[in-house]
Amino acid sequence: MDYLTSITRGGTPWTPAFVTGINHRNCIGCGRCFKVCSRAVFELVEREELATGDNANWDDDGFDDDVAYVMTLADADDCIGCGSCSRVCPKQCHSHEPLTLPRA
């Protein structure tokens, strides 16, 4: 499988890994990924807005607040694959994958 690959200024091959998801169960809504991202990929939302499927019951999440916030993907297509968001995340909430190139 071939992935989108580039070369750093120093000549080292580099394969960017683009954000594909956020684990909302682990996210504490600290906003670090939002602050470090220059591409407006993330958005802070209330947990209750995500209350579907596995996220339907937040009672056991450990938060005492009436309103808790988590980060979500606003525009994953704008991600440039730098990985800064996962490096600053204290809870390792982000999932990344390299971009697979179509076969010619």
N, CA, C and O atoms as a printed pandas DataFrame, in Angstrom:
     atom_number atom_name residue_name chain_id  residue_number  x_coord  y_coord  z_coord
0              1         N          MET        A               1    0.838   -1.161    0.000
1              2        CA          MET        A               1    0.000    0.000    0.000
2              3         C          MET        A               1    0.898    1.244    0.000
3              4         O          MET        A               1    1.818    1.349    0.811
4              5         N          ASP        A               2    0.630    2.167   -0.896
5              6        CA          ASP        A               2    1.420    3.388   -0.988
6              7         C          ASP        A               2    0.717    4.526   -0.268
7              8         O          ASP        A               2   -0.492    4.714   -0.397
8              9         N          TYR        A               3    1.512    5.289    0.502
9             10        CA          TYR        A               3    0.988    6.430    1.234
10            11         C          TYR        A               3    1.558    7.723    0.684
11            12         O          TYR        A               3    2.640    7.741    0.097
12            13         N          LEU        A               4    0.822    8.797    0.878
13            14        CA          LEU        A               4    1.305   10.118    0.544
14            15         C          LEU        A               4    2.562   10.364    1.374
15            16         O          LEU        A               4    2.527   10.264    2.600
16            17         N          THR        A               5    3.666   10.685    0.712
17            18        CA          THR        A               5    4.937   10.895    1.384
18            19         C          THR        A               5    5.565   12.169    0.857
19            20         O          THR        A               5    5.358   12.557   -0.293
20            21         N          SER        A               6    6.332   12.809    1.715
21            22        CA          SER        A               6    7.027   14.029    1.342
22            23         C          SER        A               6    8.462   13.922    1.820
23            24         O          SER        A               6    8.877   12.889    2.344
24            25         N          ILE        A               7    9.208   14.982    1.640
25            26        CA          ILE        A               7   10.590   15.025    2.092
26            27         C          ILE        A               7   10.775   16.291    2.906
27            28         O          ILE        A               7   10.348   17.369    2.494
28            29         N          THR        A               8   11.416   16.161    4.071
29            30        CA          THR        A               8   11.692   17.332    4.887
30            31         C          THR        A               8   12.763   18.187    4.233
31            32         O          THR        A               8   13.407   17.766    3.272
32            33         N          ARG        A               9   12.946   19.372    4.751
33            34        CA          ARG        A               9   13.969   20.264    4.216
34            35         C          ARG        A               9   15.359   19.635    4.297
35            36         O          ARG        A               9   16.226   19.933    3.476
36            37         N          GLY        A              10   15.567   18.782    5.269
37            38        CA          GLY        A              10   16.850   18.099    5.429
38            39         C          GLY        A              10   16.992   16.862    4.561
39            40         O          GLY        A              10   18.040   16.216    4.572
40            41         N          GLY        A              11   15.939   16.516    3.798
41            42        CA          GLY        A              11   16.013   15.384    2.884
42            43         C          GLY        A              11   15.491   14.073    3.445
43            44         O          GLY        A              11   15.579   13.043    2.777
44            45         N          THR        A              12   14.951   14.088    4.653
45            46        CA          THR        A              12   14.421   12.875    5.267
46            47         C          THR        A              12   12.988   12.640    4.793
47            48         O          THR        A              12   12.177   13.566    4.801
48            49         N          PRO        A              13   12.667   11.405    4.377
49            50        CA          PRO        A              13   11.282   11.108    3.987
50            51         C          PRO        A              13   10.344   11.269    5.187
51            52         O          PRO        A              13   10.701   10.937    6.317
52            53         N          TRP        A              14    9.148   11.781    4.923
53            54        CA          TRP        A              14    8.160   12.012    5.972
54            55         C          TRP        A              14    6.783   11.643    5.443
55            56         O          TRP        A              14    6.393   12.066    4.355
56            57         N          THR        A              15    6.044   10.847    6.221
57            58        CA          THR        A              15    4.682   10.464    5.877
58            59         C          THR        A              15    3.733   11.122    6.866
59            60         O          THR        A              15    3.698   10.727    8.031
60            61         N          PRO        A              16    2.961   12.120    6.433
61            62        CA          PRO        A              16    2.025   12.769    7.348
62            63         C          PRO        A              16    0.899   11.818    7.741
63            64         O          PRO        A              16    0.447   11.004    6.936
64            65         N          ALA        A              17    0.458   11.934    8.985
65            66        CA          ALA        A              17   -0.673   11.153    9.481
66            67         C          ALA        A              17   -1.791   12.141    9.818
67            68         O          ALA        A              17   -1.624   13.008   10.675
68            69         N          PHE        A              18   -2.902   12.006    9.155
69            70        CA          PHE        A              18   -4.019   12.944    9.265
70            71         C          PHE        A              18   -4.992   12.493   10.347
71            72         O          PHE        A              18   -5.224   11.297   10.524
72            73         N          VAL        A              19   -5.559   13.455   11.071
73            74        CA          VAL        A              19   -6.489   13.131   12.148
74            75         C          VAL        A              19   -7.758   12.516   11.553
75            76         O          VAL        A              19   -8.319   13.018   10.579
76            77         N          THR        A              20   -8.192   11.411   12.172
77            78        CA          THR        A              20   -9.383   10.714   11.691
78            79         C          THR        A              20  -10.483   10.653   12.737
79            80         O          THR        A              20  -11.637   10.373   12.412
80            81         N          GLY        A              21  -10.130   10.914   13.998
81            82        CA          GLY        A              21  -11.144   10.856   15.038
82            83         C          GLY        A              21  -10.614   11.283   16.387
83            84         O          GLY        A              21   -9.409   11.427   16.590
84            85         N          ILE        A              22  -11.554   11.484   17.313
85            86        CA          ILE        A              22  -11.234   11.848   18.687
86            87         C          ILE        A              22  -12.006   10.924   19.611
87            88         O          ILE        A              22  -13.208   10.734   19.433
88            89         N          ASN        A              23  -11.335   10.351   20.592
89            90        CA          ASN        A              23  -11.982    9.509   21.582
90            91         C          ASN        A              23  -12.646   10.427   22.603
91            92         O          ASN        A              23  -11.973   10.965   23.482
92            93         N          HIS        A              24  -13.957   10.610   22.495
93            94        CA          HIS        A              24  -14.683   11.533   23.361
94            95         C          HIS        A              24  -14.771   11.041   24.802
95            96         O          HIS        A              24  -14.981   11.840   25.714
96            97         N          ARG        A              25  -14.616    9.766   25.014
97            98        CA          ARG        A              25  -14.629    9.225   26.374
98            99         C          ARG        A              25  -13.405    9.705   27.155
99           100         O          ARG        A              25  -13.491    9.936   28.361
100          101         N          ASN        A              26  -12.268    9.855   26.475
101          102        CA          ASN        A              26  -11.034   10.285   27.147
102          103         C          ASN        A              26  -10.853   11.790   27.160
103          104         O          ASN        A              26  -10.143   12.314   28.018
104          105         N          CYS        A              27  -11.471   12.492   26.237
105          106        CA          CYS        A              27  -11.254   13.928   26.081
106          107         C          CYS        A              27  -11.746   14.689   27.312
107          108         O          CYS        A              27  -12.846   14.442   27.808
108          109         N          ILE        A              28  -10.916   15.618   27.800
109          110        CA          ILE        A              28  -11.279   16.440   28.954
110          111         C          ILE        A              28  -11.613   17.871   28.538
111          112         O          ILE        A              28  -11.888   18.715   29.392
112          113         N          GLY        A              29  -11.592   18.149   27.239
113          114        CA          GLY        A              29  -11.966   19.469   26.742
114          115         C          GLY        A              29  -10.983   20.562   27.115
115          116         O          GLY        A              29  -11.379   21.713   27.298
116          117         N          CYS        A              30   -9.712   20.223   27.229
117          118        CA          CYS        A              30   -8.717   21.205   27.663
118          119         C          CYS        A              30   -8.419   22.254   26.589
119          120         O          CYS        A              30   -7.977   23.356   26.916
120          121         N          GLY        A              31   -8.651   21.933   25.321
121          122        CA          GLY        A              31   -8.468   22.889   24.243
122          123         C          GLY        A              31   -7.050   22.996   23.712
123          124         O          GLY        A              31   -6.778   23.849   22.867
124          125         N          ARG        A              32   -6.142   22.158   24.182
125          126        CA          ARG        A              32   -4.756   22.240   23.719
126          127         C          ARG        A              32   -4.640   21.954   22.226
127          128         O          ARG        A              32   -3.890   22.630   21.522
128          129         N          CYS        A              33   -5.371   20.966   21.742
129          130        CA          CYS        A              33   -5.315   20.646   20.307
130          131         C          CYS        A              33   -5.889   21.798   19.489
131          132         O          CYS        A              33   -5.376   22.129   18.420
132          133         N          PHE        A              34   -6.958   22.406   20.001
133          134        CA          PHE        A              34   -7.567   23.549   19.325
134          135         C          PHE        A              34   -6.578   24.701   19.211
135          136         O          PHE        A              34   -6.473   25.339   18.164
136          137         N          LYS        A              35   -5.857   24.959   20.293
137          138        CA          LYS        A              35   -4.911   26.070   20.318
138          139         C          LYS        A              35   -3.709   25.844   19.422
139          140         O          LYS        A              35   -3.201   26.799   18.834
140          141         N          VAL        A              36   -3.239   24.609   19.300
141          142        CA          VAL        A              36   -2.033   24.344   18.529
142          143         C          VAL        A              36   -2.325   24.182   17.029
143          144         O          VAL        A              36   -1.420   24.305   16.204
144          145         N          CYS        A              37   -3.569   23.909   16.682
145          146        CA          CYS        A              37   -3.925   23.680   15.278
146          147         C          CYS        A              37   -4.141   25.012   14.560
147          148         O          CYS        A              37   -4.951   25.837   14.981
148          149         N          SER        A              38   -3.413   25.199   13.488
149          150        CA          SER        A              38   -3.540   26.438   12.716
150          151         C          SER        A              38   -4.555   26.320   11.580
151          152         O          SER        A              38   -4.709   27.247   10.785
152          153         N          ARG        A              39   -5.235   25.200   11.506
153          154        CA          ARG        A              39   -6.113   24.928   10.366
154          155         C          ARG        A              39   -7.599   24.852   10.712
155          156         O          ARG        A              39   -8.390   24.480    9.845
156          157         N          ALA        A              40   -8.012   25.179   11.919
157          158        CA          ALA        A              40   -9.424   25.143   12.330
158          159         C          ALA        A              40  -10.052   23.765   12.138
159          160         O          ALA        A              40  -11.183   23.651   11.666
160          161         N          VAL        A              41   -9.319   22.732   12.504
161          162        CA          VAL        A              41   -9.800   21.359   12.377
162          163         C          VAL        A              41  -10.727   20.990   13.532
163          164         O          VAL        A              41  -11.603   20.141   13.367
164          165         N          PHE        A              42  -10.547   21.616   14.706
165          166        CA          PHE        A              42  -11.265   21.228   15.914
166          167         C          PHE        A              42  -12.308   22.252   16.337
167          168         O          PHE        A              42  -12.250   23.428   15.975
168          169         N          GLU        A              43  -13.274   21.754   17.126
169          170        CA          GLU        A              43  -14.317   22.608   17.670
170          171         C          GLU        A              43  -14.708   22.063   19.041
171          172         O          GLU        A              43  -14.838   20.851   19.215
172          173         N          LEU        A              44  -14.895   22.952   20.011
173          174        CA          LEU        A              44  -15.299   22.572   21.350
174          175         C          LEU        A              44  -16.830   22.557   21.418
175          176         O          LEU        A              44  -17.476   23.552   21.091
176          177         N          VAL        A              45  -17.403   21.434   21.841
177          178        CA          VAL        A              45  -18.860   21.296   21.926
178          179         C          VAL        A              45  -19.245   20.711   23.283
179          180         O          VAL        A              45  -18.419   20.105   23.965
180          181         N          GLU        A              46  -20.497   20.897   23.662
181          182        CA          GLU        A              46  -20.993   20.280   24.888
182          183         C          GLU        A              46  -21.103   18.772   24.691
183          184         O          GLU        A              46  -21.470   18.300   23.615
184          185         N          ARG        A              47  -20.784   18.029   25.734
185          186        CA          ARG        A              47  -20.872   16.562   25.653
186          187         C          ARG        A              47  -22.268   16.098   25.280
187          188         O          ARG        A              47  -22.423   15.111   24.560
188          189         N          GLU        A              48  -23.276   16.794   25.760
189          190        CA          GLU        A              48  -24.651   16.391   25.494
190          191         C          GLU        A              48  -24.979   16.424   24.008
191          192         O          GLU        A              48  -25.862   15.691   23.563
192          193         N          GLU        A              49  -24.289   17.258   23.228
193          194        CA          GLU        A              49  -24.517   17.294   21.783
194          195         C          GLU        A              49  -24.062   16.006   21.116
195          196         O          GLU        A              49  -24.510   15.687   20.015
196          197         N          LEU        A              50  -23.178   15.264   21.771
197          198        CA          LEU        A              50  -22.649   14.017   21.210
198          199         C          LEU        A              50  -23.338   12.791   21.788
199          200         O          LEU        A              50  -22.879   11.671   21.559
200          201         N          ALA        A              51  -24.415   12.966   22.523
201          202        CA          ALA        A              51  -25.064   11.875   23.246
202          203         C          ALA        A              51  -25.822   10.935   22.311
203          204         O          ALA        A              51  -27.050   10.975   22.228
204          205         N          THR        A              52  -25.068   10.089   21.608
205          206        CA          THR        A              52  -25.653    9.068   20.735
206          207         C          THR        A              52  -24.840    7.788   20.872
207          208         O          THR        A              52  -23.652    7.843   21.190
208          209         N          GLY        A              53  -25.446    6.667   20.644
209          210        CA          GLY        A              53  -24.738    5.388   20.639
210          211         C          GLY        A              53  -23.997    5.121   21.941
211          212         O          GLY        A              53  -24.595    5.159   23.017
212          213         N          ASP        A              54  -22.688    4.847   21.849
213          214        CA          ASP        A              54  -21.868    4.547   23.019
214          215         C          ASP        A              54  -21.723    5.744   23.943
215          216         O          ASP        A              54  -21.414    5.579   25.123
216          217         N          ASN        A              55  -21.943    6.945   23.424
217          218        CA          ASN        A              55  -21.796    8.160   24.219
218          219         C          ASN        A              55  -23.104    8.599   24.866
219          220         O          ASN        A              55  -23.167    9.695   25.422
220          221         N          ALA        A              56  -24.146    7.779   24.810
221          222        CA          ALA        A              56  -25.456    8.193   25.291
222          223         C          ALA        A              56  -25.505    8.370   26.802
223          224         O          ALA        A              56  -26.324    9.147   27.293
224          225         N          ASN        A              57  -24.660    7.677   27.554
225          226        CA          ASN        A              57  -24.685    7.787   29.008
226          227         C          ASN        A              57  -23.348    8.344   29.498
227          228         O          ASN        A              57  -22.339    7.639   29.525
228          229         N          TRP        A              58  -23.362    9.614   29.882
229          230        CA          TRP        A              58  -22.140   10.262   30.385
230          231         C          TRP        A              58  -22.096   10.244   31.906
231          232         O          TRP        A              58  -21.198   10.856   32.485
232          233         N          ASP        A              59  -23.030    9.568   32.585
233          234        CA          ASP        A              59  -23.093    9.610   34.039
234          235         C          ASP        A              59  -21.833    9.072   34.709
235          236         O          ASP        A              59  -21.485    9.510   35.805
236          237         N          ASP        A              60  -21.150    8.136   34.071
237          238        CA          ASP        A              60  -19.964    7.531   34.678
238          239         C          ASP        A              60  -18.675    8.125   34.134
239          240         O          ASP        A              60  -17.635    7.468   34.184
240          241         N          ASP        A              61  -18.711    9.353   33.615
241          242        CA          ASP        A              61  -17.520    9.938   33.003
242          243         C          ASP        A              61  -16.579   10.594   34.011
243          244         O          ASP        A              61  -15.474   10.990   33.640
244          245         N          GLY        A              62  -16.985   10.718   35.271
245          246        CA          GLY        A              62  -16.115   11.282   36.289
246          247         C          GLY        A              62  -16.182   12.788   36.405
247          248         O          GLY        A              62  -15.478   13.365   37.234
248          249         N          PHE        A              63  -17.000   13.445   35.606
249          250        CA          PHE        A              63  -17.141   14.892   35.666
250          251         C          PHE        A              63  -18.289   15.260   36.597
251          252         O          PHE        A              63  -19.360   14.656   36.538
252          253         N          ASP        A              64  -18.067   16.245   37.449
253          254        CA          ASP        A              64  -19.108   16.705   38.366
254          255         C          ASP        A              64  -19.879   17.894   37.811
255          256         O          ASP        A              64  -20.932   18.248   38.341
256          257         N          ASP        A              65  -19.373   18.508   36.761
257          258        CA          ASP        A              65  -19.989   19.701   36.194
258          259         C          ASP        A              65  -21.334   19.374   35.566
259          260         O          ASP        A              65  -21.561   18.276   35.060
260          261         N          ASP        A              66  -22.223   20.371   35.616
261          262        CA          ASP        A              66  -23.498   20.222   34.931
262          263         C          ASP        A              66  -23.290   20.244   33.429
263          264         O          ASP        A              66  -23.977   19.543   32.686
264          265         N          VAL        A              67  -22.324   21.066   32.979
265          266        CA          VAL        A              67  -22.025   21.169   31.559
266          267         C          VAL        A              67  -20.546   20.853   31.376
267          268         O          VAL        A              67  -19.687   21.507   31.966
268          269         N          ALA        A              68  -20.259   19.858   30.564
269          270        CA          ALA        A              68  -18.881   19.495   30.260
270          271         C          ALA        A              68  -18.680   19.610   28.748
271          272         O          ALA        A              68  -19.598   19.362   27.966
272          273         N          TYR        A              69  -17.487   19.984   28.359
273          274        CA          TYR        A              69  -17.173   20.164   26.948
274          275         C          TYR        A              69  -16.125   19.161   26.503
275          276         O          TYR        A              69  -15.285   18.727   27.291
276          277         N          VAL        A              70  -16.188   18.798   25.223
277          278        CA          VAL        A              70  -15.191   17.934   24.605
278          279         C          VAL        A              70  -14.861   18.505   23.230
279          280         O          VAL        A              70  -15.629   19.277   22.657
280          281         N          MET        A              71  -13.726   18.115   22.726
281          282        CA          MET        A              71  -13.311   18.539   21.403
282          283         C          MET        A              71  -13.897   17.581   20.375
283          284         O          MET        A              71  -14.023   16.382   20.624
284          285         N          THR        A              72  -14.249   18.118   19.234
285          286        CA          THR        A              72  -14.740   17.301   18.136
286          287         C          THR        A              72  -14.100   17.806   16.847
287          288         O          THR        A              72  -13.488   18.874   16.834
288          289         N          LEU        A              73  -14.237   17.057   15.783
289          290        CA          LEU        A              73  -13.666   17.458   14.504
290          291         C          LEU        A              73  -14.639   18.380   13.774
291          292         O          LEU        A              73  -15.757   17.979   13.448
292          293         N          ALA        A              74  -14.217   19.598   13.523
293          294        CA          ALA        A              74  -15.032   20.554   12.777
294          295         C          ALA        A              74  -14.818   20.365   11.279
295          296         O          ALA        A              74  -15.771   20.401   10.501
296          297         N          ASP        A              75  -13.555   20.161   10.877
297          298        CA          ASP        A              75  -13.226   20.006    9.457
298          299         C          ASP        A              75  -11.964   19.168    9.308
299          300         O          ASP        A              75  -10.876   19.708    9.107
300          301         N          ALA        A              76  -12.106   17.854    9.406
301          302        CA          ALA        A              76  -10.960   16.945    9.314
302          303         C          ALA        A              76  -10.273   17.032    7.958
303          304         O          ALA        A              76   -9.083   16.733    7.848
304          305         N          ASP        A              77  -11.009   17.437    6.923
305          306        CA          ASP        A              77  -10.418   17.547    5.587
306          307         C          ASP        A              77   -9.391   18.667    5.494
307          308         O          ASP        A              77   -8.617   18.715    4.537
308          309         N          ASP        A              78   -9.373   19.566    6.472
309          310        CA          ASP        A              78   -8.413   20.670    6.472
310          311         C          ASP        A              78   -7.123   20.316    7.209
311          312         O          ASP        A              78   -6.200   21.130    7.253
312          313         N          CYS        A              79   -7.043   19.124    7.786
313          314        CA          CYS        A              79   -5.846   18.665    8.506
314          315         C          CYS        A              79   -4.677   18.522    7.538
315          316         O          CYS        A              79   -4.833   17.993    6.437
316          317         N          ILE        A              80   -3.492   19.001    7.961
317          318        CA          ILE        A              80   -2.296   18.889    7.116
318          319         C          ILE        A              80   -1.381   17.749    7.557
319          320         O          ILE        A              80   -0.332   17.531    6.951
320          321         N          GLY        A              81   -1.765   17.017    8.608
321          322        CA          GLY        A              81   -1.021   15.835    9.021
322          323         C          GLY        A              81    0.231   16.116    9.834
323          324         O          GLY        A              81    1.144   15.291    9.852
324          325         N          CYS        A              82    0.297   17.249   10.502
325          326        CA          CYS        A              82    1.508   17.595   11.257
326          327         C          CYS        A              82    1.623   16.822   12.569
327          328         O          CYS        A              82    2.732   16.605   13.057
328          329         N          GLY        A              83    0.493   16.400   13.149
329          330        CA          GLY        A              83    0.502   15.633   14.385
330          331         C          GLY        A              83    0.659   16.450   15.649
331          332         O          GLY        A              83    0.817   15.881   16.729
332          333         N          SER        A              84    0.619   17.771   15.544
333          334        CA          SER        A              84    0.777   18.622   16.728
334          335         C          SER        A              84   -0.311   18.362   17.758
335          336         O          SER        A              84   -0.048   18.396   18.960
336          337         N          CYS        A              85   -1.522   18.103   17.300
337          338        CA          CYS        A              85   -2.646   17.888   18.226
338          339         C          CYS        A              85   -2.388   16.687   19.137
339          340         O          CYS        A              85   -2.661   16.752   20.335
340          341         N          SER        A              86   -1.873   15.613   18.591
341          342        CA          SER        A              86   -1.651   14.435   19.422
342          343         C          SER        A              86   -0.446   14.610   20.335
343          344         O          SER        A              86   -0.380   13.983   21.393
344          345         N          ARG        A              87    0.497   15.438   19.952
345          346        CA          ARG        A              87    1.652   15.671   20.815
346          347         C          ARG        A              87    1.303   16.499   22.048
347          348         O          ARG        A              87    1.936   16.336   23.092
348          349         N          VAL        A              88    0.309   17.383   21.951
349          350        CA          VAL        A              88   -0.055   18.217   23.103
350          351         C          VAL        A              88   -1.202   17.636   23.924
351          352         O          VAL        A              88   -1.483   18.134   25.014
352          353         N          CYS        A              89   -1.854   16.622   23.441
353          354        CA          CYS        A              89   -3.006   16.037   24.140
354          355         C          CYS        A              89   -2.547   15.228   25.357
355          356         O          CYS        A              89   -1.790   14.269   25.210
356          357         N          PRO        A              90   -3.000   15.608   26.560
357          358        CA          PRO        A              90   -2.593   14.870   27.758
358          359         C          PRO        A              90   -3.274   13.506   27.898
359          360         O          PRO        A              90   -2.843   12.687   28.711
360          361         N          LYS        A              91   -4.322   13.252   27.125
361          362        CA          LYS        A              91   -5.090   12.008   27.238
362          363         C          LYS        A              91   -4.990   11.111   26.007
363          364         O          LYS        A              91   -5.664   10.082   25.949
364          365         N          GLN        A              92   -4.163   11.475   25.018
365          366        CA          GLN        A              92   -4.007   10.696   23.783
366          367         C          GLN        A              92   -5.350   10.334   23.159
367          368         O          GLN        A              92   -5.659    9.163   22.940
368          369         N          CYS        A              93   -6.137   11.364   22.882
369          370        CA          CYS        A              93   -7.496   11.180   22.359
370          371         C          CYS        A              93   -7.563   11.054   20.839
371          372         O          CYS        A              93   -8.567   10.577   20.311
372          373         N          HIS        A              94   -6.530   11.466   20.132
373          374        CA          HIS        A              94   -6.603   11.587   18.681
374          375         C          HIS        A              94   -6.183   10.312   17.958
375          376         O          HIS        A              94   -5.251    9.624   18.373
376          377         N          SER        A              95   -6.882   10.012   16.875
377          378        CA          SER        A              95   -6.525    8.910   15.983
378          379         C          SER        A              95   -6.028    9.515   14.680
379          380         O          SER        A              95   -6.606   10.475   14.171
380          381         N          HIS        A              96   -4.956    8.948   14.146
381          382        CA          HIS        A              96   -4.361    9.446   12.899
382          383         C          HIS        A              96   -4.096    8.289   11.949
383          384         O          HIS        A              96   -3.844    7.162   12.373
384          385         N          GLU        A              97   -4.157    8.589   10.654
385          386        CA          GLU        A              97   -3.820    7.607    9.622
386          387         C          GLU        A              97   -3.145    8.319    8.464
387          388         O          GLU        A              97   -3.489    9.458    8.148
388          389         N          PRO        A              98   -2.185    7.657    7.828
389          390        CA          PRO        A              98   -1.612    8.245    6.617
390          391         C          PRO        A              98   -2.624    8.159    5.479
391          392         O          PRO        A              98   -3.535    7.331    5.507
392          393         N          LEU        A              99   -2.457    9.015    4.485
393          394        CA          LEU        A              99   -3.356    9.034    3.337
394          395         C          LEU        A              99   -2.896    8.009    2.310
395          396         O          LEU        A              99   -1.765    8.061    1.829
396          397         N          THR        A             100   -3.779    7.083    1.983
397          398        CA          THR        A             100   -3.474    6.060    0.995
398          399         C          THR        A             100   -3.632    6.639   -0.398
399          400         O          THR        A             100   -4.646    7.261   -0.716
400          401         N          LEU        A             101   -2.622    6.429   -1.222
401          402        CA          LEU        A             101   -2.683    6.917   -2.607
402          403         C          LEU        A             101   -3.457    5.931   -3.471
403          404         O          LEU        A             101   -3.305    4.720   -3.316
404          405         N          PRO        A             102   -4.278    6.432   -4.371
405          406        CA          PRO        A             102   -5.010    5.536   -5.277
406          407         C          PRO        A             102   -4.044    4.864   -6.245
407          408         O          PRO        A             102   -3.042    5.447   -6.658
408          409         N          ARG        A             103   -4.361    3.660   -6.586
409          410        CA          ARG        A             103   -3.521    2.912   -7.542
410          411         C          ARG        A             103   -3.781    3.445   -8.948
411          412         O          ARG        A             103   -4.916    3.716   -9.338
412          413         N          ALA        A             104   -2.708    3.580   -9.676
413          414        CA          ALA        A             104   -2.819    4.108  -11.043
414          415         C          ALA        A             104   -3.249    3.062  -12.028
415          416         O          ALA        A             104   -3.386    3.352  -13.216
